[in-house]
């Protein structure tokens, strides 16, 4: 089976920690660009969350972009929690950042949430509509979810191969991602492509709760 797909979908052990370092190095620019764009498009937020926080680069960007908000992080794998905590220790000690193990359901105690960000995680949802429904359940009425992702053709060949080998879901077109929203009670509001069309840094889809 695919080592890359397994360690990016559910990091564990030494290989998982190495995968975290790779994520921090290679996804940092996209995370920061995405968070800056989201902050410019959604209303000021008091509670924001990241699903699948990995090594914590996105959390750091959220803390900077939303200085008055409580920031939450949820990740089902404990392997990278140390990296995320170390990168954001001052915010944890100040009470501005809280990390939990799990998926969206693990954040139910913090409802309602104004904004949920999930970057490069929708590939790993076995039932993406159900996962988005769980996110919508977290949101206040009119709250937002921001999805960061790549289309299949813009992923490295090894990721395409191993993700499929591990049973993860890849997306050929933006319409395939957008089609997940209405069944989950979400409405698309903004779409962005960062960088050149034939080799983008990444893609962003922002949706709002319709109930």
Phi, psi and omega per residue, in radians:
X1 nan 2.987 -3.007
X2 -1.461 2.039 3.137
X3 -1.124 -0.735 -3.129
X4 -1.089 -0.833 3.137
X5 -1.079 -0.658 -3.118
X6 -1.224 -0.776 -3.072
X7 -1.324 -0.477 3.065
X8 -1.425 -0.532 3.120
X9 -1.371 -0.629 -3.134
X10 -2.621 1.396 -3.074
X11 -1.042 2.445 3.101
X12 -2.665 2.593 3.048
X13 1.067 -2.760 -3.104
X14 -1.084 -0.757 3.140
X15 -1.092 -0.638 3.100
X16 -1.132 -0.711 3.114
X17 -1.164 -0.641 3.065
X18 -1.151 -0.679 3.075
X19 -1.066 -0.655 3.098
X20 -1.087 -0.724 3.106
X21 -1.125 -0.670 3.083
X22 -1.092 -0.790 3.124
X23 -1.041 -0.793 -3.106
X24 -1.060 -0.680 -3.093
X25 -1.344 -0.742 -2.975
X26 -1.649 -0.357 -3.109
X27 -1.854 -0.036 -3.044
X28 -1.043 -0.817 -3.077
X29 -1.092 -0.716 3.125
X30 -1.164 -0.772 3.121
X31 -0.995 -0.805 -3.096
X32 -1.191 -0.730 3.128
X33 -1.114 -0.750 -3.132
X34 -1.101 -0.826 -3.108
X35 -1.112 -0.720 3.101
X36 -1.049 -0.740 3.139
X37 -1.162 -0.761 3.123
X38 -1.058 -0.768 -3.125
X39 -1.078 -0.494 3.137
X40 -1.427 -0.247 -3.014
X41 -1.915 -0.381 -3.096
X42 -1.907 2.778 3.123
X43 -1.133 2.812 3.055
X44 -0.933 2.450 -3.048
X45 -2.067 2.528 3.072
X46 -1.706 -0.491 3.116
X47 -2.370 2.129 3.102
X48 -2.226 2.687 -3.099
X49 -2.461 2.622 2.994
X50 -2.093 2.254 3.031
X51 -1.666 2.293 -3.096
X52 1.248 1.014 -3.006
X53 -1.280 -0.259 3.065
X54 0.953 -2.262 -3.105
X55 -1.388 0.001 2.990
X56 1.630 0.161 3.125
X57 -1.160 -0.752 3.110
X58 -1.122 -0.646 3.087
X59 -1.071 -0.748 3.117
X60 -1.063 -0.708 3.122
X61 -1.144 -0.707 3.118
X62 -1.137 -0.717 3.111
X63 -1.051 -0.654 3.136
X64 -1.308 -0.731 -3.057
X65 -1.331 -0.453 -3.126
X66 -2.179 1.242 -2.987
X67 -1.142 -0.311 -3.131
X68 -1.780 0.096 -3.042
X69 -1.758 2.641 2.865
X70 -1.368 2.239 -3.123
X71 -1.896 2.300 3.141
X72 -2.025 2.581 3.049
X73 -2.331 2.331 3.087
X74 -2.260 2.339 3.110
X75 -2.578 2.314 -3.103
X76 -1.240 -0.337 -3.106
X77 -1.791 2.265 3.110
X78 -1.403 -0.104 -2.980
X79 -1.081 -0.589 -3.057
X80 -1.824 0.065 -3.113
X81 -1.045 -0.630 3.127
X82 -1.138 -0.699 3.096
X83 -1.129 -0.771 -3.138
X84 -1.131 -0.736 -3.136
X85 -1.169 -0.727 3.126
X86 -1.126 -0.664 -3.127
X87 -1.218 -0.434 -3.038
X88 -2.219 0.552 -3.017
X89 -1.055 -0.708 -3.104
X90 -1.071 -0.682 3.140
X91 -1.199 -0.639 3.093
X92 -1.134 -0.794 -3.120
X93 -1.151 -0.512 3.117
X94 -1.441 -0.091 -3.135
X95 1.423 0.192 -3.122
X96 -1.542 -0.315 -3.072
X97 -2.295 2.311 3.079
X98 -2.253 2.292 -3.127
X99 -1.959 2.391 3.089
X100 -2.317 2.694 3.069
X101 -1.627 2.248 3.111
X102 2.447 -2.945 3.133
X103 -1.825 -2.714 -3.092
X104 -1.022 -0.611 -3.108
X105 -1.047 -0.539 -3.130
X106 -1.153 -0.238 -3.128
X107 -1.749 0.127 -3.085
X108 -1.019 -0.548 -3.106
X109 -1.164 -0.287 -3.078
X110 -1.768 0.092 3.128
X111 -1.091 2.634 -0.087
X112 -1.470 2.558 3.140
X113 -1.881 2.435 -3.104
X114 -1.402 -0.635 -3.032
X115 -2.559 2.295 3.018
X116 -2.092 2.232 3.136
X117 -1.965 2.362 3.096
X118 -2.429 1.918 -3.059
X119 -1.930 2.153 3.128
X120 0.978 0.707 3.086
X121 -2.119 -0.334 -3.063
X122 -1.125 -0.367 3.099
X123 -1.105 -0.492 -2.991
X124 -1.646 -0.024 3.113
X125 -1.407 2.046 3.141
X126 -1.173 -0.544 3.068
X127 -2.273 1.534 -3.016
X128 -1.098 -0.596 3.115
X129 -1.146 -0.747 3.104
X130 -1.101 -0.697 3.116
X131 -1.111 -0.714 3.119
X132 -1.225 -0.584 3.050
X133 -1.089 -0.703 3.111
X134 -1.118 -0.644 3.076
X135 -1.157 -0.799 3.129
X136 -1.019 -0.631 3.134
X137 -1.085 -0.483 3.122
X138 -1.335 -0.471 -2.934
X139 -1.383 2.559 2.920
X140 -1.196 2.804 3.059
X141 -0.975 2.222 -3.094
X142 1.440 0.034 3.094
X143 -1.179 2.957 -3.000
X144 -2.155 2.638 2.956
X145 -2.162 2.384 3.136
X146 -2.071 2.092 -3.131
X147 -1.862 2.150 3.030
X148 -1.845 2.368 -3.037
X149 -2.832 2.944 2.941
X150 -2.014 2.595 2.892
X151 -1.342 2.753 -3.063
X152 -0.937 -0.746 -3.041
X153 -1.192 -0.261 -3.129
X154 -1.781 0.079 3.075
X155 -1.515 2.659 3.018
X156 -1.034 2.604 -3.080
X157 -1.009 -0.684 -3.119
X158 -1.157 -0.616 3.098
X159 -1.191 -0.760 3.123
X160 -1.033 -0.763 -3.115
X161 -1.163 -0.883 -3.033
X162 -1.298 -0.585 3.100
X163 -1.079 -0.777 3.123
X164 -1.136 -0.708 -3.140
X165 -1.070 -0.540 3.136
X166 -1.558 0.033 3.105
X167 1.462 0.241 3.117
X168 -1.373 2.818 -3.036
X169 -1.821 2.227 3.068
X170 -1.903 2.764 -3.024
X171 -2.125 2.241 -3.079
X172 -1.468 -0.587 -3.074
X173 -2.403 2.756 3.087
X174 -1.048 -0.574 3.139
X175 -1.091 -0.506 3.121
X176 -1.181 -0.615 3.090
X177 -1.292 -0.811 -3.123
X178 -1.055 -0.542 -3.109
X179 -1.166 -0.298 3.123
X180 -1.327 -0.350 -2.969
X181 -1.256 -0.948 -3.060
X182 -0.982 -0.747 3.119
X183 -1.098 -0.373 3.141
X184 -1.634 0.046 -3.139
X185 1.391 0.525 -3.123
X186 -2.133 2.668 -3.120
X187 -2.203 2.202 3.126
X188 -1.136 2.397 3.129
X189 -2.129 -0.718 -3.084
X190 -2.463 2.523 3.036
X191 -2.366 2.353 -3.135
X192 -2.372 2.563 2.972
X193 -2.109 2.115 -3.098
X194 -1.676 2.086 3.112
X195 1.673 -3.007 -3.085
X196 -1.112 2.540 -3.080
X197 -1.067 -0.631 -3.080
X198 -1.499 -0.093 3.096
X199 -2.784 1.076 -3.013
X200 -1.244 2.712 3.005
X201 -1.130 -0.578 3.123
X202 2.891 3.129 -3.089
X203 -2.235 2.650 -3.117
X204 -2.298 2.300 3.005
X205 -2.213 2.117 3.104
X206 -1.883 2.288 3.132
X207 -2.272 2.777 3.111
X208 -2.136 2.725 3.085
X209 -1.264 2.368 -3.133
X210 -1.781 0.112 3.124
X211 -2.507 nan nan
